[in-house]
Amino acid sequence: MTKQAIIERTIEAINQLPVDKAEEISDFADSLRKRHEEQQLTEGIQTLIENGGAFEFLQDDEDIYSVADLKEVYNG
């Protein structure tokens, strides 16, 4: 089913409902749209972070301490 067919079917169903039920559908559609926009924004931010290189320094972190620096070894 195409998007246009879904829209037309939904409009037909809404036209047969009382006003209060049509408002509920409108509110639900708004909440779905907002959730979709937030998801798109979150995915965009994640992509920017992954490809931005701001945290590349964490991958090249050198080892400051070694086992030789330990004063006491725990053999738990």
N, C-alpha and C positions, 0 to 999 in steps of 0.2 A: 504494500500500500504506500502510495506517495505521501509526502508531507502535505500537499495541498488537499488530498482526499481525506486525510486525518483531520485537517482543519475544518473542512466542510462538514464532515460527520459530527465533529464536536460542536460546531455552531448550530447545527440542526438540533442536537440534544439540548443545548443550552436554551434555545428558543422555546422548547417545550417545558422548561422548568419555571417555577415561580421565581420572583426577583431575589429572594433571600438565598435560594440555592444557587442561582447564577452568580451572586456575589461571592459565595463560598468557592465556586470554581475559579472565579477571577483572582481571589486571594491565593488560592493554591497555585495557580499559574504564575503569579508574581513571585511566590516563594521559590518555586522551581527555577525560575529565571535568575533570581538573585543567587541561589545556590550554585547554578551553572556558572555565572559570572565570577563568583568567588573561587570556584575550582579552577577556572581558566587563569585567573590572576595568580593563584598559588602555583600552578604549573609553570607559568611564565617566570615567576620569581625563582623557582627551583632551577629552571633552565639557565637563567642569568647567573645564579650562584655557581652552578656546575661548570659553566663555560667562561666565567668571568676571570678566573685565576686569582682571586683575592686570597684564597686559602692555600695556594700552592706551596707556600713556605712551610706548611705543616708536613708535607710529604718529604721535604729535604731536611727534616729535623735530625741533627747529629746526636749521637749518644754522648752525653756529658759524663755519665758515670759507668763504671764497669764493675765486674765482680771483685776485682782487686781493690776497689775503694771501700768494700764492706769491712766493718770492724767486727761484726758478728754474723755468722751464717746460720740461718734458721733451717733446720732439716725436718720440720714438722711431720 
